Amino acid sequence: MLIDTMTGAVTRRGLLSGMGFAAGAAVLSGPGIASRGGGLVRPLDIQDPRDNLYGFAKMWGTIGPKPVISAYQGVQYAVVKGKRAKPLFGFQGFANIRNLILPDGSVKVMGKECGYFTDLASGAIIDVWDNPWTGERVETWPFLNDKFRGTLGLTRKVYEVNGSRTVNNDAQGGSDAEPFRLPWQVIGDQYLLGWDYAHEYVNPVTPEGWPKASSGRVVNPSEHFVLYTPRAEIDDRSVVSARYHGGFMRQGPWWPWMKMGQSGVDGVLIGRMHSYKITGTHDDIPRAVLDRVVRDRPDLLGDPTDGPDAGVVDTFGKYARDVPPEVAGYKKP
């Protein structure tokens, strides 16, 4: 279906129907009512971990047999102590996700993802960037991940990244042994949801191996989402994927490809992006990203595969694995 979408062989109506979207599926008047399409409508029980996972899996991707596309696009700023925030480049990409609800109610997440950097004026993908602090022209390094697989269980999600443990939505307090409950809010015909995680771990891009690329011995990236999804599409149990839109904020140290390790500039990157799954098809992917992926990495548009959990693939770890050290003879830890 994804390739058909790319070539325009599937109509928008057919795509929405095939993905199980049901805009305006029902007017909610109580538990267990029937939608206009005949499906059972039952509002989320936000105290029940299984219902939390069910709602999140439909919103974040799909619980249907074919993956769906979600995307993001926005701008990354640099904040240097005492200076005004400076826009540097655009940041655009997408995820290609399918979720599987397991017999115990937990969710297997399978997907692919990518992120590219773009020119602020034209929106075109940039392959080189002129660093205003060092005066050096550097090659950008897009994040391309052809496989991520993990499991969301009935207790709060714990991410293991380079030996560091991160609990999702830590603003809620509590421990990782608590039931999986997200801060869903019901306002009008929408569910509002926040999704956060904050990391702090030893930088795989070490100063000894990559003195120019490394931002230091420890990195602390975090990502924060505010999401809005129609109640009718979440609560209709016959619908396999619900649309969402929201805001996506990322903060973290300099990207390794910026080569800021010896610049002496202490700063942080902050990104503000739209995050969304509106059609769930290639129509959602920013045009410059779609064109580049079709040309260079069409495999990212194919169906993700099942298999063992692959864990979190962080940008810094992937850079350290894929980019040779700058120092000749350096042995990776």
Helices and strands as residue ranges (DSSP letters): H 2-7, H 12-19, E 33-34, E 40-41, H 49-60, E 68-80, E 86-101, E 107-118, E 128-130, E 137-139, E 143-152, E 158-161, E 164-167, G 170-172, E 185-187, E 190-198, E 201-202, E 218-219, E 222-230, H 231-235, E 244-252, G 256-258, E 267-277, G 282-284, H 287-296, G 298-301, H 315-322
